[in-house]
Amino acid sequence: MTHVVAQPCFGCKYTDCVVVCPVECFYEGDKILYIHPDECIDCEACVPECPVEAIFHEDNLPDEWKPFLELNAEMATQCEVITERKEPLTGS
C-alpha cells in the first residue's frame, strides 16, 4: 500500500511533507510532488503536513484522482528525490 499525491498539489508544491518523511520517498516534478509507491512505508506522517490536503492513502483516493496512483508511480522514477523544504510555487 502507498500514499498518493493528487491534484490539489498541482501548481502549489508545498514541501512540508517531504521533511517529515522517514524514508525519503518524495520526488519533485515541475509542478507537483510524487510519492514512489515502492518506497512509501505507509506511515502517514506526510498527510497532516500537507496544507492543501493533496496526499491520500491509495484506498481513500477520490475517484476523480485515481489516475494519480499510476502517475505517481511513473513519475517518481523519472524525477529527483526531494528531502528538504523549498518555497512553494504559490509564493506562500
PDB file of N, CA, C and O in Angstrom:
ATOM      1  N   MET A   1       0.838  -1.181   0.000  1.00  0.00           N
ATOM      2  CA  MET A   1       0.000   0.000   0.000  1.00  0.00           C
ATOM      3  C   MET A   1       0.886   1.250   0.000  1.00  0.00           C
ATOM      4  O   MET A   1       2.040   1.227   0.427  1.00  0.00           O
ATOM      5  N   THR A   2       0.309   2.310  -0.485  1.00  0.00           N
ATOM      6  CA  THR A   2       1.077   3.549  -0.602  1.00  0.00           C
ATOM      7  C   THR A   2       0.171   4.760  -0.444  1.00  0.00           C
ATOM      8  O   THR A   2      -1.055   4.657  -0.469  1.00  0.00           O
ATOM      9  N   HIS A   3       0.802   5.885  -0.282  1.00  0.00           N
ATOM     10  CA  HIS A   3       0.103   7.162  -0.315  1.00  0.00           C
ATOM     11  C   HIS A   3       0.340   7.788  -1.683  1.00  0.00           C
ATOM     12  O   HIS A   3       1.303   7.457  -2.374  1.00  0.00           O
ATOM     13  N   VAL A   4      -0.551   8.695  -2.060  1.00  0.00           N
ATOM     14  CA  VAL A   4      -0.538   9.273  -3.399  1.00  0.00           C
ATOM     15  C   VAL A   4      -0.687  10.786  -3.297  1.00  0.00           C
ATOM     16  O   VAL A   4      -1.522  11.285  -2.543  1.00  0.00           O
ATOM     17  N   VAL A   5       0.122  11.506  -4.053  1.00  0.00           N
ATOM     18  CA  VAL A   5      -0.047  12.952  -4.172  1.00  0.00           C
ATOM     19  C   VAL A   5      -1.013  13.176  -5.331  1.00  0.00           C
ATOM     20  O   VAL A   5      -0.803  12.658  -6.427  1.00  0.00           O
ATOM     21  N   ALA A   6      -2.075  13.950  -5.088  1.00  0.00           N
ATOM     22  CA  ALA A   6      -3.124  14.148  -6.088  1.00  0.00           C
ATOM     23  C   ALA A   6      -3.222  15.604  -6.546  1.00  0.00           C
ATOM     24  O   ALA A   6      -2.382  16.434  -6.199  1.00  0.00           O
ATOM     25  N   GLN A   7      -4.234  15.891  -7.310  1.00  0.00           N
ATOM     26  CA  GLN A   7      -4.459  17.168  -7.990  1.00  0.00           C
ATOM     27  C   GLN A   7      -4.252  18.425  -7.129  1.00  0.00           C
ATOM     28  O   GLN A   7      -3.691  19.398  -7.633  1.00  0.00           O
ATOM     29  N   PRO A   8      -4.676  18.453  -5.855  1.00  0.00           N
ATOM     30  CA  PRO A   8      -4.512  19.705  -5.096  1.00  0.00           C
ATOM     31  C   PRO A   8      -3.067  20.193  -4.986  1.00  0.00           C
ATOM     32  O   PRO A   8      -2.835  21.372  -4.721  1.00  0.00           O
ATOM     33  N   CYS A   9      -2.102  19.309  -5.184  1.00  0.00           N
ATOM     34  CA  CYS A   9      -0.690  19.708  -5.119  1.00  0.00           C
ATOM     35  C   CYS A   9      -0.255  20.444  -6.384  1.00  0.00           C
ATOM     36  O   CYS A   9       0.710  21.209  -6.351  1.00  0.00           O
ATOM     37  N   PHE A  10      -0.941  20.227  -7.480  1.00  0.00           N
ATOM     38  CA  PHE A  10      -0.511  20.786  -8.758  1.00  0.00           C
ATOM     39  C   PHE A  10      -0.510  22.318  -8.705  1.00  0.00           C
ATOM     40  O   PHE A  10      -1.526  22.945  -8.405  1.00  0.00           O
ATOM     41  N   GLY A  11       0.636  22.892  -8.999  1.00  0.00           N
ATOM     42  CA  GLY A  11       0.771  24.337  -9.001  1.00  0.00           C
ATOM     43  C   GLY A  11       1.057  24.932  -7.630  1.00  0.00           C
ATOM     44  O   GLY A  11       1.315  26.131  -7.529  1.00  0.00           O
ATOM     45  N   CYS A  12       1.019  24.143  -6.595  1.00  0.00           N
ATOM     46  CA  CYS A  12       1.341  24.618  -5.240  1.00  0.00           C
ATOM     47  C   CYS A  12       2.721  24.112  -4.840  1.00  0.00           C
ATOM     48  O   CYS A  12       3.646  24.883  -4.581  1.00  0.00           O
ATOM     49  N   LYS A  13       2.822  22.798  -4.801  1.00  0.00           N
ATOM     50  CA  LYS A  13       4.061  22.102  -4.490  1.00  0.00           C
ATOM     51  C   LYS A  13       4.658  22.543  -3.153  1.00  0.00           C
ATOM     52  O   LYS A  13       5.835  22.893  -3.072  1.00  0.00           O
ATOM     53  N   TYR A  14       3.834  22.520  -2.114  1.00  0.00           N
ATOM     54  CA  TYR A  14       4.363  22.729  -0.768  1.00  0.00           C
ATOM     55  C   TYR A  14       5.256  21.545  -0.434  1.00  0.00           C
ATOM     56  O   TYR A  14       4.999  20.433  -0.896  1.00  0.00           O
ATOM     57  N   THR A  15       6.282  21.756   0.346  1.00  0.00           N
ATOM     58  CA  THR A  15       7.214  20.673   0.658  1.00  0.00           C
ATOM     59  C   THR A  15       7.254  20.339   2.145  1.00  0.00           C
ATOM     60  O   THR A  15       8.199  19.702   2.612  1.00  0.00           O
ATOM     61  N   ASP A  16       6.249  20.757   2.882  1.00  0.00           N
ATOM     62  CA  ASP A  16       6.180  20.435   4.308  1.00  0.00           C
ATOM     63  C   ASP A  16       6.200  18.919   4.528  1.00  0.00           C
ATOM     64  O   ASP A  16       6.736  18.432   5.523  1.00  0.00           O
ATOM     65  N   CYS A  17       5.620  18.199   3.603  1.00  0.00           N
ATOM     66  CA  CYS A  17       5.501  16.743   3.699  1.00  0.00           C
ATOM     67  C   CYS A  17       6.850  16.036   3.585  1.00  0.00           C
ATOM     68  O   CYS A  17       7.079  15.025   4.249  1.00  0.00           O
ATOM     69  N   VAL A  18       7.733  16.557   2.754  1.00  0.00           N
ATOM     70  CA  VAL A  18       8.987  15.842   2.488  1.00  0.00           C
ATOM     71  C   VAL A  18       9.918  15.821   3.692  1.00  0.00           C
ATOM     72  O   VAL A  18      10.681  14.871   3.864  1.00  0.00           O
ATOM     73  N   VAL A  19       9.867  16.841   4.517  1.00  0.00           N
ATOM     74  CA  VAL A  19      10.789  16.897   5.656  1.00  0.00           C
ATOM     75  C   VAL A  19      10.399  15.949   6.779  1.00  0.00           C
ATOM     76  O   VAL A  19      11.227  15.651   7.639  1.00  0.00           O
ATOM     77  N   VAL A  20       9.167  15.468   6.793  1.00  0.00           N
ATOM     78  CA  VAL A  20       8.741  14.527   7.833  1.00  0.00           C
ATOM     79  C   VAL A  20       8.794  13.075   7.363  1.00  0.00           C
ATOM     80  O   VAL A  20       8.591  12.159   8.161  1.00  0.00           O
ATOM     81  N   CYS A  21       9.064  12.857   6.084  1.00  0.00           N
ATOM     82  CA  CYS A  21       9.093  11.505   5.530  1.00  0.00           C
ATOM     83  C   CYS A  21      10.339  10.764   6.024  1.00  0.00           C
ATOM     84  O   CYS A  21      11.458  11.203   5.759  1.00  0.00           O
ATOM     85  N   PRO A  22      10.160   9.644   6.738  1.00  0.00           N
ATOM     86  CA  PRO A  22      11.319   8.926   7.278  1.00  0.00           C
ATOM     87  C   PRO A  22      12.075   8.095   6.241  1.00  0.00           C
ATOM     88  O   PRO A  22      13.175   7.620   6.520  1.00  0.00           O
ATOM     89  N   VAL A  23      11.505   7.916   5.059  1.00  0.00           N
ATOM     90  CA  VAL A  23      12.159   7.063   4.058  1.00  0.00           C
ATOM     91  C   VAL A  23      12.496   7.800   2.760  1.00  0.00           C
ATOM     92  O   VAL A  23      12.945   7.173   1.800  1.00  0.00           O
ATOM     93  N   GLU A  24      12.292   9.098   2.715  1.00  0.00           N
ATOM     94  CA  GLU A  24      12.639   9.920   1.554  1.00  0.00           C
ATOM     95  C   GLU A  24      12.033   9.377   0.262  1.00  0.00           C
ATOM     96  O   GLU A  24      12.750   9.091  -0.697  1.00  0.00           O
ATOM     97  N   CYS A  25      10.699   9.236   0.247  1.00  0.00           N
ATOM     98  CA  CYS A  25      10.015   8.671  -0.921  1.00  0.00           C
ATOM     99  C   CYS A  25       9.323   9.717  -1.781  1.00  0.00           C
ATOM    100  O   CYS A  25       8.542   9.370  -2.667  1.00  0.00           O
ATOM    101  N   PHE A  26       9.601  11.004  -1.528  1.00  0.00           N
ATOM    102  CA  PHE A  26       9.019  12.075  -2.345  1.00  0.00           C
ATOM    103  C   PHE A  26       9.972  12.461  -3.466  1.00  0.00           C
ATOM    104  O   PHE A  26      11.190  12.500  -3.293  1.00  0.00           O
ATOM    105  N   TYR A  27       9.377  12.743  -4.618  1.00  0.00           N
ATOM    106  CA  TYR A  27      10.137  13.132  -5.799  1.00  0.00           C
ATOM    107  C   TYR A  27       9.532  14.410  -6.358  1.00  0.00           C
ATOM    108  O   TYR A  27       8.317  14.602  -6.321  1.00  0.00           O
ATOM    109  N   GLU A  28      10.392  15.285  -6.879  1.00  0.00           N
ATOM    110  CA  GLU A  28       9.947  16.605  -7.302  1.00  0.00           C
ATOM    111  C   GLU A  28       9.812  16.717  -8.816  1.00  0.00           C
ATOM    112  O   GLU A  28      10.787  16.585  -9.557  1.00  0.00           O
ATOM    113  N   GLY A  29       8.576  16.965  -9.259  1.00  0.00           N
ATOM    114  CA  GLY A  29       8.321  17.266 -10.653  1.00  0.00           C
ATOM    115  C   GLY A  29       8.290  18.774 -10.835  1.00  0.00           C
ATOM    116  O   GLY A  29       8.508  19.513  -9.875  1.00  0.00           O
ATOM    117  N   ASP A  30       8.026  19.241 -12.035  1.00  0.00           N
ATOM    118  CA  ASP A  30       7.996  20.670 -12.305  1.00  0.00           C
ATOM    119  C   ASP A  30       6.889  21.401 -11.557  1.00  0.00           C
ATOM    120  O   ASP A  30       7.099  22.507 -11.058  1.00  0.00           O
ATOM    121  N   LYS A  31       5.710  20.787 -11.478  1.00  0.00           N
ATOM    122  CA  LYS A  31       4.542  21.457 -10.895  1.00  0.00           C
ATOM    123  C   LYS A  31       3.889  20.696  -9.750  1.00  0.00           C
ATOM    124  O   LYS A  31       2.903  21.166  -9.181  1.00  0.00           O
ATOM    125  N   ILE A  32       4.424  19.526  -9.402  1.00  0.00           N
ATOM    126  CA  ILE A  32       3.789  18.668  -8.398  1.00  0.00           C
ATOM    127  C   ILE A  32       4.844  17.737  -7.802  1.00  0.00           C
ATOM    128  O   ILE A  32       5.873  17.472  -8.423  1.00  0.00           O
ATOM    129  N   LEU A  33       4.582  17.250  -6.609  1.00  0.00           N
ATOM    130  CA  LEU A  33       5.427  16.238  -5.988  1.00  0.00           C
ATOM    131  C   LEU A  33       4.823  14.866  -6.269  1.00  0.00           C
ATOM    132  O   LEU A  33       3.636  14.752  -6.574  1.00  0.00           O
ATOM    133  N   TYR A  34       5.643  13.836  -6.165  1.00  0.00           N
ATOM    134  CA  TYR A  34       5.186  12.462  -6.357  1.00  0.00           C
ATOM    135  C   TYR A  34       5.700  11.605  -5.219  1.00  0.00           C
ATOM    136  O   TYR A  34       6.738  11.908  -4.630  1.00  0.00           O
ATOM    137  N   ILE A  35       4.979  10.531  -4.903  1.00  0.00           N
ATOM    138  CA  ILE A  35       5.419   9.548  -3.910  1.00  0.00           C
ATOM    139  C   ILE A  35       5.735   8.262  -4.650  1.00  0.00           C
ATOM    140  O   ILE A  35       4.931   7.777  -5.447  1.00  0.00           O
ATOM    141  N   HIS A  36       6.912   7.713  -4.382  1.00  0.00           N
ATOM    142  CA  HIS A  36       7.300   6.443  -5.001  1.00  0.00           C
ATOM    143  C   HIS A  36       6.599   5.317  -4.237  1.00  0.00           C
ATOM    144  O   HIS A  36       6.847   5.139  -3.044  1.00  0.00           O
ATOM    145  N   PRO A  37       5.729   4.557  -4.902  1.00  0.00           N
ATOM    146  CA  PRO A  37       4.933   3.550  -4.196  1.00  0.00           C
ATOM    147  C   PRO A  37       5.745   2.403  -3.613  1.00  0.00           C
ATOM    148  O   PRO A  37       5.312   1.785  -2.640  1.00  0.00           O
ATOM    149  N   ASP A  38       6.903   2.103  -4.175  1.00  0.00           N
ATOM    150  CA  ASP A  38       7.722   1.021  -3.643  1.00  0.00           C
ATOM    151  C   ASP A  38       8.547   1.458  -2.439  1.00  0.00           C
ATOM    152  O   ASP A  38       9.088   0.620  -1.718  1.00  0.00           O
ATOM    153  N   GLU A  39       8.644   2.753  -2.220  1.00  0.00           N
ATOM    154  CA  GLU A  39       9.437   3.276  -1.113  1.00  0.00           C
ATOM    155  C   GLU A  39       8.583   3.732   0.066  1.00  0.00           C
ATOM    156  O   GLU A  39       9.058   3.751   1.201  1.00  0.00           O
ATOM    157  N   CYS A  40       7.344   4.095  -0.186  1.00  0.00           N
ATOM    158  CA  CYS A  40       6.438   4.571   0.865  1.00  0.00           C
ATOM    159  C   CYS A  40       6.159   3.438   1.852  1.00  0.00           C
ATOM    160  O   CYS A  40       5.817   2.325   1.451  1.00  0.00           O
ATOM    161  N   ILE A  41       6.307   3.728   3.139  1.00  0.00           N
ATOM    162  CA  ILE A  41       6.064   2.707   4.163  1.00  0.00           C
ATOM    163  C   ILE A  41       4.707   2.888   4.843  1.00  0.00           C
ATOM    164  O   ILE A  41       4.416   2.237   5.847  1.00  0.00           O
ATOM    165  N   ASP A  42       3.891   3.766   4.294  1.00  0.00           N
ATOM    166  CA  ASP A  42       2.525   3.921   4.776  1.00  0.00           C
ATOM    167  C   ASP A  42       2.443   4.452   6.213  1.00  0.00           C
ATOM    168  O   ASP A  42       1.529   4.097   6.957  1.00  0.00           O
ATOM    169  N   CYS A  43       3.385   5.288   6.593  1.00  0.00           N
ATOM    170  CA  CYS A  43       3.422   5.780   7.971  1.00  0.00           C
ATOM    171  C   CYS A  43       2.440   6.917   8.218  1.00  0.00           C
ATOM    172  O   CYS A  43       2.096   7.195   9.367  1.00  0.00           O
ATOM    173  N   GLU A  44       1.986   7.577   7.160  1.00  0.00           N
ATOM    174  CA  GLU A  44       1.035   8.682   7.207  1.00  0.00           C
ATOM    175  C   GLU A  44       1.589   9.966   7.818  1.00  0.00           C
ATOM    176  O   GLU A  44       0.821  10.893   8.074  1.00  0.00           O
ATOM    177  N   ALA A  45       2.879  10.048   8.055  1.00  0.00           N
ATOM    178  CA  ALA A  45       3.462  11.264   8.642  1.00  0.00           C
ATOM    179  C   ALA A  45       3.242  12.474   7.743  1.00  0.00           C
ATOM    180  O   ALA A  45       3.107  13.594   8.234  1.00  0.00           O
ATOM    181  N   CYS A  46       3.204  12.260   6.441  1.00  0.00           N
ATOM    182  CA  CYS A  46       3.074  13.358   5.484  1.00  0.00           C
ATOM    183  C   CYS A  46       1.664  13.933   5.392  1.00  0.00           C
ATOM    184  O   CYS A  46       1.493  15.114   5.089  1.00  0.00           O
ATOM    185  N   VAL A  47       0.668  13.114   5.648  1.00  0.00           N
ATOM    186  CA  VAL A  47      -0.726  13.509   5.415  1.00  0.00           C
ATOM    187  C   VAL A  47      -1.112  14.789   6.160  1.00  0.00           C
ATOM    188  O   VAL A  47      -1.604  15.721   5.525  1.00  0.00           O
ATOM    189  N   PRO A  48      -0.913  14.875   7.472  1.00  0.00           N
ATOM    190  CA  PRO A  48      -1.325  16.102   8.171  1.00  0.00           C
ATOM    191  C   PRO A  48      -0.452  17.318   7.866  1.00  0.00           C
ATOM    192  O   PRO A  48      -0.835  18.444   8.182  1.00  0.00           O
ATOM    193  N   GLU A  49       0.708  17.108   7.261  1.00  0.00           N
ATOM    194  CA  GLU A  49       1.618  18.208   6.954  1.00  0.00           C
ATOM    195  C   GLU A  49       1.259  18.955   5.674  1.00  0.00           C
ATOM    196  O   GLU A  49       1.735  20.068   5.453  1.00  0.00           O
ATOM    197  N   CYS A  50       0.430  18.357   4.838  1.00  0.00           N
ATOM    198  CA  CYS A  50       0.090  18.970   3.555  1.00  0.00           C
ATOM    199  C   CYS A  50      -0.989  20.036   3.748  1.00  0.00           C
ATOM    200  O   CYS A  50      -2.119  19.707   4.107  1.00  0.00           O
ATOM    201  N   PRO A  51      -0.653  21.313   3.513  1.00  0.00           N
ATOM    202  CA  PRO A  51      -1.624  22.384   3.754  1.00  0.00           C
ATOM    203  C   PRO A  51      -2.781  22.423   2.751  1.00  0.00           C
ATOM    204  O   PRO A  51      -3.789  23.084   2.999  1.00  0.00           O
ATOM    205  N   VAL A  52      -2.646  21.719   1.620  1.00  0.00           N
ATOM    206  CA  VAL A  52      -3.732  21.712   0.626  1.00  0.00           C
ATOM    207  C   VAL A  52      -4.443  20.360   0.576  1.00  0.00           C
ATOM    208  O   VAL A  52      -5.263  20.119  -0.310  1.00  0.00           O
ATOM    209  N   GLU A  53      -4.132  19.488   1.518  1.00  0.00           N
ATOM    210  CA  GLU A  53      -4.760  18.167   1.629  1.00  0.00           C
ATOM    211  C   GLU A  53      -4.711  17.399   0.314  1.00  0.00           C
ATOM    212  O   GLU A  53      -5.733  16.946  -0.200  1.00  0.00           O
ATOM    213  N   ALA A  54      -3.492  17.264  -0.220  1.00  0.00           N
ATOM    214  CA  ALA A  54      -3.285  16.612  -1.515  1.00  0.00           C
ATOM    215  C   ALA A  54      -2.798  15.172  -1.400  1.00  0.00           C
ATOM    216  O   ALA A  54      -2.644  14.501  -2.420  1.00  0.00           O
ATOM    217  N   ILE A  55      -2.550  14.677  -0.184  1.00  0.00           N
ATOM    218  CA  ILE A  55      -1.994  13.337  -0.014  1.00  0.00           C
ATOM    219  C   ILE A  55      -3.058  12.403   0.553  1.00  0.00           C
ATOM    220  O   ILE A  55      -3.681  12.683   1.577  1.00  0.00           O
ATOM    221  N   PHE A  56      -3.244  11.293  -0.140  1.00  0.00           N
ATOM    222  CA  PHE A  56      -4.268  10.314   0.223  1.00  0.00           C
ATOM    223  C   PHE A  56      -3.666   8.916   0.258  1.00  0.00           C
ATOM    224  O   PHE A  56      -2.748   8.603  -0.500  1.00  0.00           O
ATOM    225  N   HIS A  57      -4.196   8.076   1.151  1.00  0.00           N
ATOM    226  CA  HIS A  57      -3.868   6.655   1.078  1.00  0.00           C
ATOM    227  C   HIS A  57      -4.530   6.146  -0.194  1.00  0.00           C
ATOM    228  O   HIS A  57      -5.627   6.590  -0.533  1.00  0.00           O
ATOM    229  N   GLU A  58      -3.892   5.232  -0.899  1.00  0.00           N
ATOM    230  CA  GLU A  58      -4.444   4.775  -2.171  1.00  0.00           C
ATOM    231  C   GLU A  58      -5.857   4.225  -2.039  1.00  0.00           C
ATOM    232  O   GLU A  58      -6.638   4.318  -2.986  1.00  0.00           O
ATOM    233  N   ASP A  59      -6.202   3.658  -0.896  1.00  0.00           N
ATOM    234  CA  ASP A  59      -7.560   3.136  -0.683  1.00  0.00           C
ATOM    235  C   ASP A  59      -8.591   4.245  -0.513  1.00  0.00           C
ATOM    236  O   ASP A  59      -9.785   4.006  -0.690  1.00  0.00           O
ATOM    237  N   ASN A  60      -8.151   5.447  -0.173  1.00  0.00           N
ATOM    238  CA  ASN A  60      -9.058   6.581   0.057  1.00  0.00           C
ATOM    239  C   ASN A  60      -8.950   7.653  -1.024  1.00  0.00           C
ATOM    240  O   ASN A  60      -9.486   8.749  -0.866  1.00  0.00           O
ATOM    241  N   LEU A  61      -8.272   7.346  -2.100  1.00  0.00           N
ATOM    242  CA  LEU A  61      -8.084   8.302  -3.184  1.00  0.00           C
ATOM    243  C   LEU A  61      -9.428   8.550  -3.879  1.00  0.00           C
ATOM    244  O   LEU A  61     -10.048   7.602  -4.361  1.00  0.00           O
ATOM    245  N   PRO A  62      -9.888   9.804  -3.938  1.00  0.00           N
ATOM    246  CA  PRO A  62     -11.162  10.095  -4.606  1.00  0.00           C
ATOM    247  C   PRO A  62     -11.145   9.597  -6.054  1.00  0.00           C
ATOM    248  O   PRO A  62     -10.113   9.633  -6.723  1.00  0.00           O
ATOM    249  N   ASP A  63     -12.288   9.139  -6.516  1.00  0.00           N
ATOM    250  CA  ASP A  63     -12.391   8.552  -7.854  1.00  0.00           C
ATOM    251  C   ASP A  63     -11.829   9.457  -8.946  1.00  0.00           C
ATOM    252  O   ASP A  63     -11.158   8.983  -9.862  1.00  0.00           O
ATOM    253  N   GLU A  64     -12.101  10.758  -8.852  1.00  0.00           N
ATOM    254  CA  GLU A  64     -11.637  11.664  -9.907  1.00  0.00           C
ATOM    255  C   GLU A  64     -10.117  11.784  -9.960  1.00  0.00           C
ATOM    256  O   GLU A  64      -9.565  12.272 -10.946  1.00  0.00           O
ATOM    257  N   TRP A  65      -9.439  11.340  -8.901  1.00  0.00           N
ATOM    258  CA  TRP A  65      -7.984  11.428  -8.853  1.00  0.00           C
ATOM    259  C   TRP A  65      -7.311  10.058  -8.913  1.00  0.00           C
ATOM    260  O   TRP A  65      -6.112   9.960  -8.652  1.00  0.00           O
ATOM    261  N   LYS A  66      -8.039   9.013  -9.245  1.00  0.00           N
ATOM    262  CA  LYS A  66      -7.462   7.663  -9.361  1.00  0.00           C
ATOM    263  C   LYS A  66      -6.272   7.618 -10.317  1.00  0.00           C
ATOM    264  O   LYS A  66      -5.318   6.889 -10.048  1.00  0.00           O
ATOM    265  N   PRO A  67      -6.289   8.376 -11.437  1.00  0.00           N
ATOM    266  CA  PRO A  67      -5.132   8.334 -12.343  1.00  0.00           C
ATOM    267  C   PRO A  67      -3.819   8.779 -11.683  1.00  0.00           C
ATOM    268  O   PRO A  67      -2.741   8.469 -12.188  1.00  0.00           O
ATOM    269  N   PHE A  68      -3.900   9.496 -10.570  1.00  0.00           N
ATOM    270  CA  PHE A  68      -2.689   9.943  -9.883  1.00  0.00           C
ATOM    271  C   PHE A  68      -1.922   8.785  -9.251  1.00  0.00           C
ATOM    272  O   PHE A  68      -0.726   8.917  -8.992  1.00  0.00           O
ATOM    273  N   LEU A  69      -2.573   7.665  -8.999  1.00  0.00           N
ATOM    274  CA  LEU A  69      -1.880   6.499  -8.461  1.00  0.00           C
ATOM    275  C   LEU A  69      -0.817   6.033  -9.457  1.00  0.00           C
ATOM    276  O   LEU A  69       0.342   5.842  -9.089  1.00  0.00           O
ATOM    277  N   GLU A  70      -1.209   5.855 -10.699  1.00  0.00           N
ATOM    278  CA  GLU A  70      -0.270   5.441 -11.742  1.00  0.00           C
ATOM    279  C   GLU A  70       0.718   6.560 -12.073  1.00  0.00           C
ATOM    280  O   GLU A  70       1.895   6.298 -12.318  1.00  0.00           O
ATOM    281  N   LEU A  71       0.241   7.802 -12.080  1.00  0.00           N
ATOM    282  CA  LEU A  71       1.114   8.932 -12.382  1.00  0.00           C
ATOM    283  C   LEU A  71       2.237   9.047 -11.359  1.00  0.00           C
ATOM    284  O   LEU A  71       3.387   9.273 -11.736  1.00  0.00           O
ATOM    285  N   ASN A  72       1.928   8.894 -10.065  1.00  0.00           N
ATOM    286  CA  ASN A  72       2.965   8.950  -9.030  1.00  0.00           C
ATOM    287  C   ASN A  72       4.000   7.854  -9.253  1.00  0.00           C
ATOM    288  O   ASN A  72       5.203   8.101  -9.174  1.00  0.00           O
ATOM    289  N   ALA A  73       3.523   6.635  -9.533  1.00  0.00           N
ATOM    290  CA  ALA A  73       4.434   5.506  -9.744  1.00  0.00           C
ATOM    291  C   ALA A  73       5.353   5.750 -10.944  1.00  0.00           C
ATOM    292  O   ALA A  73       6.550   5.469 -10.885  1.00  0.00           O
ATOM    293  N   GLU A  74       4.792   6.268 -12.014  1.00  0.00           N
ATOM    294  CA  GLU A  74       5.568   6.507 -13.226  1.00  0.00           C
ATOM    295  C   GLU A  74       6.554   7.660 -13.055  1.00  0.00           C
ATOM    296  O   GLU A  74       7.735   7.527 -13.376  1.00  0.00           O
ATOM    297  N   MET A  75       6.067   8.788 -12.550  1.00  0.00           N
ATOM    298  CA  MET A  75       6.898   9.987 -12.494  1.00  0.00           C
ATOM    299  C   MET A  75       7.957   9.949 -11.396  1.00  0.00           C
ATOM    300  O   MET A  75       9.003  10.582 -11.535  1.00  0.00           O
ATOM    301  N   ALA A  76       7.711   9.227 -10.317  1.00  0.00           N
ATOM    302  CA  ALA A  76       8.711   9.138  -9.247  1.00  0.00           C
ATOM    303  C   ALA A  76      10.007   8.522  -9.760  1.00  0.00           C
ATOM    304  O   ALA A  76      11.086   8.828  -9.253  1.00  0.00           O
ATOM    305  N   THR A  77       9.904   7.664 -10.755  1.00  0.00           N
ATOM    306  CA  THR A  77      11.110   7.036 -11.308  1.00  0.00           C
ATOM    307  C   THR A  77      11.856   7.966 -12.257  1.00  0.00           C
ATOM    308  O   THR A  77      12.999   7.691 -12.622  1.00  0.00           O
ATOM    309  N   GLN A  78      11.220   9.062 -12.658  1.00  0.00           N
ATOM    310  CA  GLN A  78      11.825   9.980 -13.616  1.00  0.00           C
ATOM    311  C   GLN A  78      12.294  11.292 -12.993  1.00  0.00           C
ATOM    312  O   GLN A  78      12.939  12.102 -13.658  1.00  0.00           O
ATOM    313  N   CYS A  79      11.973  11.500 -11.728  1.00  0.00           N
ATOM    314  CA  CYS A  79      12.289  12.766 -11.055  1.00  0.00           C
ATOM    315  C   CYS A  79      13.345  12.558  -9.973  1.00  0.00           C
ATOM    316  O   CYS A  79      13.674  11.430  -9.606  1.00  0.00           O
ATOM    317  N   GLU A  80      13.860  13.666  -9.482  1.00  0.00           N
ATOM    318  CA  GLU A  80      14.859  13.642  -8.409  1.00  0.00           C
ATOM    319  C   GLU A  80      14.170  13.588  -7.049  1.00  0.00           C
ATOM    320  O   GLU A  80      13.123  14.203  -6.848  1.00  0.00           O
ATOM    321  N   VAL A  81      14.767  12.849  -6.122  1.00  0.00           N
ATOM    322  CA  VAL A  81      14.245  12.787  -4.763  1.00  0.00           C
ATOM    323  C   VAL A  81      14.350  14.175  -4.136  1.00  0.00           C
ATOM    324  O   VAL A  81      15.284  14.924  -4.423  1.00  0.00           O
ATOM    325  N   ILE A  82      13.402  14.507  -3.295  1.00  0.00           N
ATOM    326  CA  ILE A  82      13.428  15.780  -2.570  1.00  0.00           C
ATOM    327  C   ILE A  82      13.307  15.478  -1.078  1.00  0.00           C
ATOM    328  O   ILE A  82      12.424  14.731  -0.655  1.00  0.00           O
ATOM    329  N   THR A  83      14.200  16.064  -0.289  1.00  0.00           N
ATOM    330  CA  THR A  83      14.211  15.792   1.151  1.00  0.00           C
ATOM    331  C   THR A  83      14.200  17.063   1.996  1.00  0.00           C
ATOM    332  O   THR A  83      14.081  17.000   3.219  1.00  0.00           O
ATOM    333  N   GLU A  84      14.324  18.215   1.340  1.00  0.00           N
ATOM    334  CA  GLU A  84      14.370  19.469   2.084  1.00  0.00           C
ATOM    335  C   GLU A  84      13.249  20.403   1.655  1.00  0.00           C
ATOM    336  O   GLU A  84      12.779  20.360   0.518  1.00  0.00           O
ATOM    337  N   ARG A  85      12.834  21.244   2.585  1.00  0.00           N
ATOM    338  CA  ARG A  85      11.773  22.216   2.314  1.00  0.00           C
ATOM    339  C   ARG A  85      12.254  23.251   1.299  1.00  0.00           C
ATOM    340  O   ARG A  85      13.392  23.716   1.350  1.00  0.00           O
ATOM    341  N   LYS A  86      11.366  23.595   0.386  1.00  0.00           N
ATOM    342  CA  LYS A  86      11.605  24.640  -0.607  1.00  0.00           C
ATOM    343  C   LYS A  86      10.414  25.586  -0.606  1.00  0.00           C
ATOM    344  O   LYS A  86       9.365  25.270  -0.044  1.00  0.00           O
ATOM    345  N   GLU A  87      10.572  26.730  -1.228  1.00  0.00           N
ATOM    346  CA  GLU A  87       9.464  27.656  -1.367  1.00  0.00           C
ATOM    347  C   GLU A  87       8.418  27.023  -2.290  1.00  0.00           C
ATOM    348  O   GLU A  87       8.766  26.454  -3.325  1.00  0.00           O
ATOM    349  N   PRO A  88       7.139  27.121  -1.918  1.00  0.00           N
ATOM    350  CA  PRO A  88       6.090  26.568  -2.795  1.00  0.00           C
ATOM    351  C   PRO A  88       5.949  27.411  -4.053  1.00  0.00           C
ATOM    352  O   PRO A  88       6.385  28.561  -4.094  1.00  0.00           O
ATOM    353  N   LEU A  89       5.345  26.838  -5.066  1.00  0.00           N
ATOM    354  CA  LEU A  89       5.133  27.549  -6.319  1.00  0.00           C
ATOM    355  C   LEU A  89       4.166  28.727  -6.144  1.00  0.00           C
ATOM    356  O   LEU A  89       4.216  29.700  -6.898  1.00  0.00           O
ATOM    357  N   THR A  90       3.299  28.626  -5.154  1.00  0.00           N
ATOM    358  CA  THR A  90       2.314  29.678  -4.922  1.00  0.00           C
ATOM    359  C   THR A  90       2.936  30.937  -4.349  1.00  0.00           C
ATOM    360  O   THR A  90       2.280  31.977  -4.291  1.00  0.00           O
ATOM    361  N   GLY A  91       4.191  30.861  -3.925  1.00  0.00           N
ATOM    362  CA  GLY A  91       4.854  32.003  -3.349  1.00  0.00           C
ATOM    363  C   GLY A  91       4.491  32.246  -1.903  1.00  0.00           C
ATOM    364  O   GLY A  91       4.880  33.257  -1.319  1.00  0.00           O
ATOM    365  N   SER A  92       3.741  31.317  -1.320  1.00  0.00           N
ATOM    366  CA  SER A  92       3.314  31.469   0.077  1.00  0.00           C
ATOM    367  C   SER A  92       4.374  31.013   1.048  1.00  0.00           C
ATOM    368  O   SER A  92       4.169  31.077   2.260  1.00  0.00           O
TER     369      SER A  92
END
